[in-house]
Amino acid sequence: MDEQNLIDMANRIGEFFDSMPDREEALAGIADHIRRFWEPRMRRSLLATLDRPDAGGLQMSAIVKEAVLANREKLTPAAAVAE
């Protein structure tokens, strides 16, 4: 999955919510949007990018990074159930 494309998409979401006067509401809105509308592998890839020490070249906005880190548990997809 193209990590920079995911970050660009997340940054566009962040731009929308960044204009909200209530910062906590904005952070929750970003995380909720990503949780509801991104498929699990997209969320896994975004979270994995944050964990990589070499991801410094990828430009995630401050509000998106804060929202993702603060809501990491909610954004982490449940493990697939093996049948």
PDB file of N, CA, C and O in Angstrom:
ATOM      1  N   MET A   1       0.856  -1.172   0.000  1.00  0.00           N
ATOM      2  CA  MET A   1       0.000   0.000   0.000  1.00  0.00           C
ATOM      3  C   MET A   1       0.902   1.234   0.000  1.00  0.00           C
ATOM      4  O   MET A   1       1.902   1.270   0.716  1.00  0.00           O
ATOM      5  N   ASP A   2       0.562   2.218  -0.778  1.00  0.00           N
ATOM      6  CA  ASP A   2       1.348   3.438  -0.891  1.00  0.00           C
ATOM      7  C   ASP A   2       1.168   4.285   0.358  1.00  0.00           C
ATOM      8  O   ASP A   2       0.138   4.935   0.537  1.00  0.00           O
ATOM      9  N   GLU A   3       2.177   4.273   1.219  1.00  0.00           N
ATOM     10  CA  GLU A   3       2.086   4.963   2.502  1.00  0.00           C
ATOM     11  C   GLU A   3       1.925   6.470   2.337  1.00  0.00           C
ATOM     12  O   GLU A   3       1.160   7.096   3.071  1.00  0.00           O
ATOM     13  N   GLN A   4       2.636   7.051   1.383  1.00  0.00           N
ATOM     14  CA  GLN A   4       2.516   8.502   1.196  1.00  0.00           C
ATOM     15  C   GLN A   4       1.107   8.869   0.759  1.00  0.00           C
ATOM     16  O   GLN A   4       0.591   9.908   1.172  1.00  0.00           O
ATOM     17  N   ASN A   5       0.473   8.047  -0.060  1.00  0.00           N
ATOM     18  CA  ASN A   5      -0.898   8.315  -0.473  1.00  0.00           C
ATOM     19  C   ASN A   5      -1.839   8.268   0.730  1.00  0.00           C
ATOM     20  O   ASN A   5      -2.727   9.112   0.855  1.00  0.00           O
ATOM     21  N   LEU A   6      -1.651   7.287   1.616  1.00  0.00           N
ATOM     22  CA  LEU A   6      -2.479   7.210   2.820  1.00  0.00           C
ATOM     23  C   LEU A   6      -2.289   8.447   3.691  1.00  0.00           C
ATOM     24  O   LEU A   6      -3.254   8.998   4.221  1.00  0.00           O
ATOM     25  N   ILE A   7      -1.051   8.873   3.831  1.00  0.00           N
ATOM     26  CA  ILE A   7      -0.771  10.056   4.638  1.00  0.00           C
ATOM     27  C   ILE A   7      -1.384  11.295   3.994  1.00  0.00           C
ATOM     28  O   ILE A   7      -1.928  12.151   4.692  1.00  0.00           O
ATOM     29  N   ASP A   8      -1.302  11.396   2.685  1.00  0.00           N
ATOM     30  CA  ASP A   8      -1.925  12.530   1.984  1.00  0.00           C
ATOM     31  C   ASP A   8      -3.435  12.543   2.221  1.00  0.00           C
ATOM     32  O   ASP A   8      -4.019  13.600   2.459  1.00  0.00           O
ATOM     33  N   MET A   9      -4.062  11.374   2.156  1.00  0.00           N
ATOM     34  CA  MET A   9      -5.507  11.280   2.410  1.00  0.00           C
ATOM     35  C   MET A   9      -5.821  11.681   3.849  1.00  0.00           C
ATOM     36  O   MET A   9      -6.759  12.440   4.096  1.00  0.00           O
ATOM     37  N   ALA A  10      -5.035  11.171   4.797  1.00  0.00           N
ATOM     38  CA  ALA A  10      -5.246  11.514   6.204  1.00  0.00           C
ATOM     39  C   ALA A  10      -5.048  13.011   6.430  1.00  0.00           C
ATOM     40  O   ALA A  10      -5.785  13.623   7.203  1.00  0.00           O
ATOM     41  N   ASN A  11      -4.062  13.599   5.764  1.00  0.00           N
ATOM     42  CA  ASN A  11      -3.825  15.039   5.901  1.00  0.00           C
ATOM     43  C   ASN A  11      -5.002  15.854   5.381  1.00  0.00           C
ATOM     44  O   ASN A  11      -5.334  16.893   5.952  1.00  0.00           O
ATOM     45  N   ARG A  12      -5.634  15.397   4.309  1.00  0.00           N
ATOM     46  CA  ARG A  12      -6.812  16.106   3.789  1.00  0.00           C
ATOM     47  C   ARG A  12      -7.962  16.039   4.789  1.00  0.00           C
ATOM     48  O   ARG A  12      -8.698  17.010   4.959  1.00  0.00           O
ATOM     49  N   ILE A  13      -8.115  14.895   5.449  1.00  0.00           N
ATOM     50  CA  ILE A  13      -9.127  14.760   6.501  1.00  0.00           C
ATOM     51  C   ILE A  13      -8.784  15.732   7.632  1.00  0.00           C
ATOM     52  O   ILE A  13      -9.654  16.427   8.157  1.00  0.00           O
ATOM     53  N   GLY A  14      -7.508  15.766   7.995  1.00  0.00           N
ATOM     54  CA  GLY A  14      -7.061  16.656   9.060  1.00  0.00           C
ATOM     55  C   GLY A  14      -7.302  18.122   8.734  1.00  0.00           C
ATOM     56  O   GLY A  14      -7.670  18.896   9.618  1.00  0.00           O
ATOM     57  N   GLU A  15      -7.102  18.516   7.490  1.00  0.00           N
ATOM     58  CA  GLU A  15      -7.337  19.904   7.079  1.00  0.00           C
ATOM     59  C   GLU A  15      -8.789  20.302   7.325  1.00  0.00           C
ATOM     60  O   GLU A  15      -9.069  21.416   7.767  1.00  0.00           O
ATOM     61  N   PHE A  16      -9.698  19.394   7.039  1.00  0.00           N
ATOM     62  CA  PHE A  16     -11.122  19.668   7.250  1.00  0.00           C
ATOM     63  C   PHE A  16     -11.399  19.893   8.731  1.00  0.00           C
ATOM     64  O   PHE A  16     -12.030  20.881   9.105  1.00  0.00           O
ATOM     65  N   PHE A  17     -10.931  18.978   9.570  1.00  0.00           N
ATOM     66  CA  PHE A  17     -11.239  19.052  10.993  1.00  0.00           C
ATOM     67  C   PHE A  17     -10.406  20.102  11.731  1.00  0.00           C
ATOM     68  O   PHE A  17     -10.790  20.528  12.820  1.00  0.00           O
ATOM     69  N   ASP A  18      -9.291  20.519  11.172  1.00  0.00           N
ATOM     70  CA  ASP A  18      -8.410  21.487  11.837  1.00  0.00           C
ATOM     71  C   ASP A  18      -9.085  22.840  12.033  1.00  0.00           C
ATOM     72  O   ASP A  18      -8.683  23.607  12.908  1.00  0.00           O
ATOM     73  N   SER A  19     -10.092  23.140  11.244  1.00  0.00           N
ATOM     74  CA  SER A  19     -10.773  24.429  11.364  1.00  0.00           C
ATOM     75  C   SER A  19     -11.772  24.461  12.524  1.00  0.00           C
ATOM     76  O   SER A  19     -12.322  25.517  12.836  1.00  0.00           O
ATOM     77  N   MET A  20     -12.005  23.328  13.156  1.00  0.00           N
ATOM     78  CA  MET A  20     -12.959  23.284  14.268  1.00  0.00           C
ATOM     79  C   MET A  20     -12.373  24.010  15.478  1.00  0.00           C
ATOM     80  O   MET A  20     -11.184  23.875  15.764  1.00  0.00           O
ATOM     81  N   PRO A  21     -13.197  24.777  16.187  1.00  0.00           N
ATOM     82  CA  PRO A  21     -12.684  25.516  17.345  1.00  0.00           C
ATOM     83  C   PRO A  21     -12.321  24.611  18.533  1.00  0.00           C
ATOM     84  O   PRO A  21     -11.453  24.962  19.332  1.00  0.00           O
ATOM     85  N   ASP A  22     -12.967  23.475  18.648  1.00  0.00           N
ATOM     86  CA  ASP A  22     -12.696  22.552  19.758  1.00  0.00           C
ATOM     87  C   ASP A  22     -11.684  21.507  19.295  1.00  0.00           C
ATOM     88  O   ASP A  22     -12.011  20.628  18.497  1.00  0.00           O
ATOM     89  N   ARG A  23     -10.461  21.608  19.796  1.00  0.00           N
ATOM     90  CA  ARG A  23      -9.366  20.715  19.365  1.00  0.00           C
ATOM     91  C   ARG A  23      -9.687  19.253  19.651  1.00  0.00           C
ATOM     92  O   ARG A  23      -9.438  18.392  18.808  1.00  0.00           O
ATOM     93  N   GLU A  24     -10.231  18.963  20.823  1.00  0.00           N
ATOM     94  CA  GLU A  24     -10.542  17.571  21.173  1.00  0.00           C
ATOM     95  C   GLU A  24     -11.604  16.989  20.234  1.00  0.00           C
ATOM     96  O   GLU A  24     -11.526  15.825  19.840  1.00  0.00           O
ATOM     97  N   GLU A  25     -12.575  17.794  19.892  1.00  0.00           N
ATOM     98  CA  GLU A  25     -13.604  17.359  18.950  1.00  0.00           C
ATOM     99  C   GLU A  25     -12.993  17.101  17.572  1.00  0.00           C
ATOM    100  O   GLU A  25     -13.372  16.151  16.886  1.00  0.00           O
ATOM    101  N   ALA A  26     -12.052  17.945  17.177  1.00  0.00           N
ATOM    102  CA  ALA A  26     -11.378  17.768  15.893  1.00  0.00           C
ATOM    103  C   ALA A  26     -10.570  16.473  15.877  1.00  0.00           C
ATOM    104  O   ALA A  26     -10.627  15.720  14.905  1.00  0.00           O
ATOM    105  N   LEU A  27      -9.822  16.210  16.942  1.00  0.00           N
ATOM    106  CA  LEU A  27      -9.027  14.982  17.019  1.00  0.00           C
ATOM    107  C   LEU A  27      -9.928  13.753  16.967  1.00  0.00           C
ATOM    108  O   LEU A  27      -9.631  12.783  16.270  1.00  0.00           O
ATOM    109  N   ALA A  28     -11.025  13.804  17.706  1.00  0.00           N
ATOM    110  CA  ALA A  28     -11.967  12.681  17.706  1.00  0.00           C
ATOM    111  C   ALA A  28     -12.595  12.509  16.320  1.00  0.00           C
ATOM    112  O   ALA A  28     -12.811  11.383  15.872  1.00  0.00           O
ATOM    113  N   GLY A  29     -12.885  13.612  15.647  1.00  0.00           N
ATOM    114  CA  GLY A  29     -13.483  13.551  14.315  1.00  0.00           C
ATOM    115  C   GLY A  29     -12.554  12.919  13.293  1.00  0.00           C
ATOM    116  O   GLY A  29     -12.988  12.126  12.457  1.00  0.00           O
ATOM    117  N   ILE A  30     -11.287  13.267  13.359  1.00  0.00           N
ATOM    118  CA  ILE A  30     -10.302  12.673  12.448  1.00  0.00           C
ATOM    119  C   ILE A  30     -10.233  11.168  12.668  1.00  0.00           C
ATOM    120  O   ILE A  30     -10.324  10.387  11.721  1.00  0.00           O
ATOM    121  N   ALA A  31     -10.074  10.773  13.923  1.00  0.00           N
ATOM    122  CA  ALA A  31      -9.960   9.347  14.236  1.00  0.00           C
ATOM    123  C   ALA A  31     -11.231   8.594  13.851  1.00  0.00           C
ATOM    124  O   ALA A  31     -11.170   7.488  13.314  1.00  0.00           O
ATOM    125  N   ASP A  32     -12.374   9.199  14.130  1.00  0.00           N
ATOM    126  CA  ASP A  32     -13.644   8.535  13.806  1.00  0.00           C
ATOM    127  C   ASP A  32     -13.805   8.363  12.302  1.00  0.00           C
ATOM    128  O   ASP A  32     -14.257   7.317  11.837  1.00  0.00           O
ATOM    129  N   HIS A  33     -13.438   9.378  11.551  1.00  0.00           N
ATOM    130  CA  HIS A  33     -13.546   9.274  10.095  1.00  0.00           C
ATOM    131  C   HIS A  33     -12.657   8.140   9.570  1.00  0.00           C
ATOM    132  O   HIS A  33     -13.096   7.330   8.754  1.00  0.00           O
ATOM    133  N   ILE A  34     -11.421   8.089  10.038  1.00  0.00           N
ATOM    134  CA  ILE A  34     -10.507   7.044   9.588  1.00  0.00           C
ATOM    135  C   ILE A  34     -11.020   5.668  10.006  1.00  0.00           C
ATOM    136  O   ILE A  34     -10.957   4.716   9.228  1.00  0.00           O
ATOM    137  N   ARG A  35     -11.523   5.562  11.221  1.00  0.00           N
ATOM    138  CA  ARG A  35     -12.028   4.264  11.712  1.00  0.00           C
ATOM    139  C   ARG A  35     -13.241   3.795  10.903  1.00  0.00           C
ATOM    140  O   ARG A  35     -13.357   2.615  10.573  1.00  0.00           O
ATOM    141  N   ARG A  36     -14.131   4.720  10.593  1.00  0.00           N
ATOM    142  CA  ARG A  36     -15.370   4.334   9.920  1.00  0.00           C
ATOM    143  C   ARG A  36     -15.222   4.101   8.418  1.00  0.00           C
ATOM    144  O   ARG A  36     -15.903   3.244   7.856  1.00  0.00           O
ATOM    145  N   PHE A  37     -14.338   4.856   7.767  1.00  0.00           N
ATOM    146  CA  PHE A  37     -14.311   4.831   6.309  1.00  0.00           C
ATOM    147  C   PHE A  37     -13.068   4.189   5.692  1.00  0.00           C
ATOM    148  O   PHE A  37     -13.036   3.954   4.484  1.00  0.00           O
ATOM    149  N   TRP A  38     -12.061   3.905   6.488  1.00  0.00           N
ATOM    150  CA  TRP A  38     -10.870   3.249   5.956  1.00  0.00           C
ATOM    151  C   TRP A  38     -10.950   1.761   6.265  1.00  0.00           C
ATOM    152  O   TRP A  38     -11.312   1.360   7.370  1.00  0.00           O
ATOM    153  N   GLU A  39     -10.609   0.959   5.282  1.00  0.00           N
ATOM    154  CA  GLU A  39     -10.612  -0.482   5.520  1.00  0.00           C
ATOM    155  C   GLU A  39      -9.456  -0.855   6.458  1.00  0.00           C
ATOM    156  O   GLU A  39      -8.490  -0.102   6.579  1.00  0.00           O
ATOM    157  N   PRO A  40      -9.552  -2.009   7.118  1.00  0.00           N
ATOM    158  CA  PRO A  40      -8.547  -2.394   8.119  1.00  0.00           C
ATOM    159  C   PRO A  40      -7.102  -2.364   7.623  1.00  0.00           C
ATOM    160  O   PRO A  40      -6.217  -1.927   8.357  1.00  0.00           O
ATOM    161  N   ARG A  41      -6.846  -2.812   6.407  1.00  0.00           N
ATOM    162  CA  ARG A  41      -5.447  -2.823   5.961  1.00  0.00           C
ATOM    163  C   ARG A  41      -4.903  -1.416   5.757  1.00  0.00           C
ATOM    164  O   ARG A  41      -3.700  -1.199   5.900  1.00  0.00           O
ATOM    165  N   MET A  42      -5.760  -0.460   5.428  1.00  0.00           N
ATOM    166  CA  MET A  42      -5.322   0.933   5.313  1.00  0.00           C
ATOM    167  C   MET A  42      -4.937   1.467   6.696  1.00  0.00           C
ATOM    168  O   MET A  42      -3.917   2.139   6.852  1.00  0.00           O
ATOM    169  N   ARG A  43      -5.765   1.159   7.692  1.00  0.00           N
ATOM    170  CA  ARG A  43      -5.461   1.617   9.055  1.00  0.00           C
ATOM    171  C   ARG A  43      -4.203   0.940   9.585  1.00  0.00           C
ATOM    172  O   ARG A  43      -3.377   1.588  10.227  1.00  0.00           O
ATOM    173  N   ARG A  44      -4.049  -0.347   9.325  1.00  0.00           N
ATOM    174  CA  ARG A  44      -2.827  -1.050   9.753  1.00  0.00           C
ATOM    175  C   ARG A  44      -1.588  -0.411   9.138  1.00  0.00           C
ATOM    176  O   ARG A  44      -0.587  -0.207   9.826  1.00  0.00           O
ATOM    177  N   SER A  45      -1.648  -0.103   7.874  1.00  0.00           N
ATOM    178  CA  SER A  45      -0.516   0.498   7.178  1.00  0.00           C
ATOM    179  C   SER A  45      -0.194   1.882   7.747  1.00  0.00           C
ATOM    180  O   SER A  45       0.975   2.211   7.943  1.00  0.00           O
ATOM    181  N   LEU A  46      -1.210   2.685   8.010  1.00  0.00           N
ATOM    182  CA  LEU A  46      -0.994   4.007   8.584  1.00  0.00           C
ATOM    183  C   LEU A  46      -0.341   3.899   9.962  1.00  0.00           C
ATOM    184  O   LEU A  46       0.603   4.631  10.261  1.00  0.00           O
ATOM    185  N   LEU A  47      -0.834   3.001  10.789  1.00  0.00           N
ATOM    186  CA  LEU A  47      -0.263   2.814  12.126  1.00  0.00           C
ATOM    187  C   LEU A  47       1.164   2.281  12.047  1.00  0.00           C
ATOM    188  O   LEU A  47       2.029   2.705  12.814  1.00  0.00           O
ATOM    189  N   ALA A  48       1.411   1.367  11.136  1.00  0.00           N
ATOM    190  CA  ALA A  48       2.755   0.808  10.982  1.00  0.00           C
ATOM    191  C   ALA A  48       3.737   1.886  10.532  1.00  0.00           C
ATOM    192  O   ALA A  48       4.900   1.876  10.935  1.00  0.00           O
ATOM    193  N   THR A  49       3.278   2.804   9.708  1.00  0.00           N
ATOM    194  CA  THR A  49       4.137   3.897   9.246  1.00  0.00           C
ATOM    195  C   THR A  49       4.589   4.757  10.424  1.00  0.00           C
ATOM    196  O   THR A  49       5.741   5.188  10.475  1.00  0.00           O
ATOM    197  N   LEU A  50       3.696   5.003  11.356  1.00  0.00           N
ATOM    198  CA  LEU A  50       4.053   5.800  12.528  1.00  0.00           C
ATOM    199  C   LEU A  50       5.106   5.105  13.386  1.00  0.00           C
ATOM    200  O   LEU A  50       5.902   5.764  14.055  1.00  0.00           O
ATOM    201  N   ASP A  51       5.109   3.784  13.366  1.00  0.00           N
ATOM    202  CA  ASP A  51       6.033   3.007  14.200  1.00  0.00           C
ATOM    203  C   ASP A  51       7.418   2.881  13.593  1.00  0.00           C
ATOM    204  O   ASP A  51       8.369   2.523  14.288  1.00  0.00           O
ATOM    205  N   ARG A  52       7.546   3.170  12.306  1.00  0.00           N
ATOM    206  CA  ARG A  52       8.846   3.000  11.637  1.00  0.00           C
ATOM    207  C   ARG A  52       9.751   4.195  11.893  1.00  0.00           C
ATOM    208  O   ARG A  52       9.341   5.337  11.685  1.00  0.00           O
ATOM    209  N   PRO A  53      10.963   3.948  12.338  1.00  0.00           N
ATOM    210  CA  PRO A  53      11.883   5.065  12.576  1.00  0.00           C
ATOM    211  C   PRO A  53      12.313   5.771  11.286  1.00  0.00           C
ATOM    212  O   PRO A  53      12.725   6.930  11.331  1.00  0.00           O
ATOM    213  N   ASP A  54      12.225   5.096  10.147  1.00  0.00           N
ATOM    214  CA  ASP A  54      12.644   5.694   8.882  1.00  0.00           C
ATOM    215  C   ASP A  54      11.503   6.424   8.171  1.00  0.00           C
ATOM    216  O   ASP A  54      11.644   6.802   7.008  1.00  0.00           O
ATOM    217  N   ALA A  55      10.381   6.625   8.854  1.00  0.00           N
ATOM    218  CA  ALA A  55       9.221   7.268   8.234  1.00  0.00           C
ATOM    219  C   ALA A  55       9.287   8.785   8.327  1.00  0.00           C
ATOM    220  O   ALA A  55       8.308   9.465   8.016  1.00  0.00           O
ATOM    221  N   GLY A  56      10.421   9.322   8.748  1.00  0.00           N
ATOM    222  CA  GLY A  56      10.556  10.762   8.913  1.00  0.00           C
ATOM    223  C   GLY A  56      10.350  11.553   7.635  1.00  0.00           C
ATOM    224  O   GLY A  56       9.988  12.728   7.695  1.00  0.00           O
ATOM    225  N   GLY A  57      10.570  10.945   6.487  1.00  0.00           N
ATOM    226  CA  GLY A  57      10.398  11.634   5.223  1.00  0.00           C
ATOM    227  C   GLY A  57       8.946  11.774   4.806  1.00  0.00           C
ATOM    228  O   GLY A  57       8.631  12.555   3.908  1.00  0.00           O
ATOM    229  N   LEU A  58       8.068  11.034   5.441  1.00  0.00           N
ATOM    230  CA  LEU A  58       6.650  11.104   5.133  1.00  0.00           C
ATOM    231  C   LEU A  58       6.033  12.238   5.950  1.00  0.00           C
ATOM    232  O   LEU A  58       6.214  12.293   7.166  1.00  0.00           O
ATOM    233  N   GLN A  59       5.324  13.118   5.308  1.00  0.00           N
ATOM    234  CA  GLN A  59       4.862  14.354   5.939  1.00  0.00           C
ATOM    235  C   GLN A  59       3.432  14.263   6.451  1.00  0.00           C
ATOM    236  O   GLN A  59       2.499  14.698   5.776  1.00  0.00           O
ATOM    237  N   MET A  60       3.257  13.697   7.644  1.00  0.00           N
ATOM    238  CA  MET A  60       1.938  13.652   8.262  1.00  0.00           C
ATOM    239  C   MET A  60       1.747  14.934   9.064  1.00  0.00           C
ATOM    240  O   MET A  60       2.637  15.341   9.811  1.00  0.00           O
ATOM    241  N   SER A  61       0.595  15.567   8.910  1.00  0.00           N
ATOM    242  CA  SER A  61       0.351  16.812   9.634  1.00  0.00           C
ATOM    243  C   SER A  61       0.295  16.541  11.136  1.00  0.00           C
ATOM    244  O   SER A  61      -0.001  15.430  11.575  1.00  0.00           O
ATOM    245  N   ALA A  62       0.583  17.572  11.901  1.00  0.00           N
ATOM    246  CA  ALA A  62       0.636  17.439  13.359  1.00  0.00           C
ATOM    247  C   ALA A  62      -0.705  17.012  13.942  1.00  0.00           C
ATOM    248  O   ALA A  62      -0.747  16.178  14.846  1.00  0.00           O
ATOM    249  N   ILE A  63      -1.806  17.576  13.434  1.00  0.00           N
ATOM    250  CA  ILE A  63      -3.116  17.239  13.991  1.00  0.00           C
ATOM    251  C   ILE A  63      -3.487  15.787  13.687  1.00  0.00           C
ATOM    252  O   ILE A  63      -4.092  15.115  14.522  1.00  0.00           O
ATOM    253  N   VAL A  64      -3.130  15.305  12.508  1.00  0.00           N
ATOM    254  CA  VAL A  64      -3.427  13.917  12.154  1.00  0.00           C
ATOM    255  C   VAL A  64      -2.596  12.972  13.015  1.00  0.00           C
ATOM    256  O   VAL A  64      -3.108  11.982  13.537  1.00  0.00           O
ATOM    257  N   LYS A  65      -1.324  13.283  13.158  1.00  0.00           N
ATOM    258  CA  LYS A  65      -0.461  12.437  13.981  1.00  0.00           C
ATOM    259  C   LYS A  65      -0.978  12.391  15.415  1.00  0.00           C
ATOM    260  O   LYS A  65      -1.035  11.322  16.022  1.00  0.00           O
ATOM    261  N   GLU A  66      -1.348  13.529  15.949  1.00  0.00           N
ATOM    262  CA  GLU A  66      -1.882  13.583  17.313  1.00  0.00           C
ATOM    263  C   GLU A  66      -3.164  12.765  17.429  1.00  0.00           C
ATOM    264  O   GLU A  66      -3.340  12.019  18.393  1.00  0.00           O
ATOM    265  N   ALA A  67      -4.055  12.901  16.456  1.00  0.00           N
ATOM    266  CA  ALA A  67      -5.325  12.167  16.484  1.00  0.00           C
ATOM    267  C   ALA A  67      -5.103  10.658  16.401  1.00  0.00           C
ATOM    268  O   ALA A  67      -5.735   9.891  17.127  1.00  0.00           O
ATOM    269  N   VAL A  68      -4.212  10.244  15.523  1.00  0.00           N
ATOM    270  CA  VAL A  68      -3.963   8.809  15.338  1.00  0.00           C
ATOM    271  C   VAL A  68      -3.304   8.220  16.591  1.00  0.00           C
ATOM    272  O   VAL A  68      -3.695   7.151  17.057  1.00  0.00           O
ATOM    273  N   LEU A  69      -2.314   8.915  17.125  1.00  0.00           N
ATOM    274  CA  LEU A  69      -1.637   8.410  18.319  1.00  0.00           C
ATOM    275  C   LEU A  69      -2.573   8.375  19.526  1.00  0.00           C
ATOM    276  O   LEU A  69      -2.533   7.427  20.311  1.00  0.00           O
ATOM    277  N   ALA A  70      -3.410   9.393  19.680  1.00  0.00           N
ATOM    278  CA  ALA A  70      -4.328   9.452  20.819  1.00  0.00           C
ATOM    279  C   ALA A  70      -5.439   8.407  20.725  1.00  0.00           C
ATOM    280  O   ALA A  70      -6.006   8.000  21.740  1.00  0.00           O
ATOM    281  N   ASN A  71      -5.742   7.980  19.508  1.00  0.00           N
ATOM    282  CA  ASN A  71      -6.852   7.031  19.299  1.00  0.00           C
ATOM    283  C   ASN A  71      -6.380   5.721  18.702  1.00  0.00           C
ATOM    284  O   ASN A  71      -7.147   5.019  18.044  1.00  0.00           O
ATOM    285  N   ARG A  72      -5.141   5.397  18.925  1.00  0.00           N
ATOM    286  CA  ARG A  72      -4.528   4.209  18.332  1.00  0.00           C
ATOM    287  C   ARG A  72      -5.342   2.931  18.592  1.00  0.00           C
ATOM    288  O   ARG A  72      -5.549   2.123  17.687  1.00  0.00           O
ATOM    289  N   GLU A  73      -5.787   2.766  19.810  1.00  0.00           N
ATOM    290  CA  GLU A  73      -6.527   1.544  20.157  1.00  0.00           C
ATOM    291  C   GLU A  73      -7.816   1.428  19.335  1.00  0.00           C
ATOM    292  O   GLU A  73      -8.152   0.348  18.848  1.00  0.00           O
ATOM    293  N   LYS A  74      -8.522   2.528  19.188  1.00  0.00           N
ATOM    294  CA  LYS A  74      -9.769   2.530  18.407  1.00  0.00           C
ATOM    295  C   LYS A  74      -9.508   2.288  16.922  1.00  0.00           C
ATOM    296  O   LYS A  74     -10.344   1.713  16.225  1.00  0.00           O
ATOM    297  N   LEU A  75      -8.348   2.727  16.443  1.00  0.00           N
ATOM    298  CA  LEU A  75      -8.029   2.606  15.022  1.00  0.00           C
ATOM    299  C   LEU A  75      -7.423   1.266  14.644  1.00  0.00           C
ATOM    300  O   LEU A  75      -7.388   0.907  13.467  1.00  0.00           O
ATOM    301  N   THR A  76      -6.942   0.518  15.645  1.00  0.00           N
ATOM    302  CA  THR A  76      -6.322  -0.775  15.378  1.00  0.00           C
ATOM    303  C   THR A  76      -7.419  -1.783  15.055  1.00  0.00           C
ATOM    304  O   THR A  76      -8.296  -2.031  15.883  1.00  0.00           O
ATOM    305  N   PRO A  77      -7.375  -2.363  13.865  1.00  0.00           N
ATOM    306  CA  PRO A  77      -8.408  -3.339  13.487  1.00  0.00           C
ATOM    307  C   PRO A  77      -8.309  -4.592  14.360  1.00  0.00           C
ATOM    308  O   PRO A  77      -7.231  -4.996  14.795  1.00  0.00           O
ATOM    309  N   ALA A  78      -9.458  -5.176  14.591  1.00  0.00           N
ATOM    310  CA  ALA A  78      -9.486  -6.445  15.335  1.00  0.00           C
ATOM    311  C   ALA A  78      -8.783  -7.504  14.514  1.00  0.00           C
ATOM    312  O   ALA A  78      -8.804  -7.466  13.284  1.00  0.00           O
ATOM    313  N   ALA A  79      -8.166  -8.439  15.190  1.00  0.00           N
ATOM    314  CA  ALA A  79      -7.468  -9.526  14.492  1.00  0.00           C
ATOM    315  C   ALA A  79      -8.497 -10.348  13.721  1.00  0.00           C
ATOM    316  O   ALA A  79      -9.607 -10.595  14.191  1.00  0.00           O
ATOM    317  N   ALA A  80      -8.100 -10.753  12.550  1.00  0.00           N
ATOM    318  CA  ALA A  80      -8.983 -11.590  11.724  1.00  0.00           C
ATOM    319  C   ALA A  80      -9.177 -12.933  12.402  1.00  0.00           C
ATOM    320  O   ALA A  80      -8.236 -13.512  12.945  1.00  0.00           O
ATOM    321  N   VAL A  81     -10.396 -13.413  12.365  1.00  0.00           N
ATOM    322  CA  VAL A  81     -10.707 -14.698  12.976  1.00  0.00           C
ATOM    323  C   VAL A  81     -10.464 -15.796  11.953  1.00  0.00           C
ATOM    324  O   VAL A  81     -11.044 -15.788  10.866  1.00  0.00           O
ATOM    325  N   ALA A  82      -9.609 -16.733  12.308  1.00  0.00           N
ATOM    326  CA  ALA A  82      -9.321 -17.852  11.405  1.00  0.00           C
ATOM    327  C   ALA A  82     -10.420 -18.892  11.530  1.00  0.00           C
ATOM    328  O   ALA A  82     -10.824 -19.251  12.636  1.00  0.00           O
ATOM    329  N   GLU A  83     -10.893 -19.367  10.414  1.00  0.00           N
ATOM    330  CA  GLU A  83     -11.943 -20.388  10.440  1.00  0.00           C
ATOM    331  C   GLU A  83     -11.408 -21.721  10.038  1.00  0.00           C
ATOM    332  O   GLU A  83     -12.153 -22.701  10.004  1.00  0.00           O
TER     333      GLU A  83
END
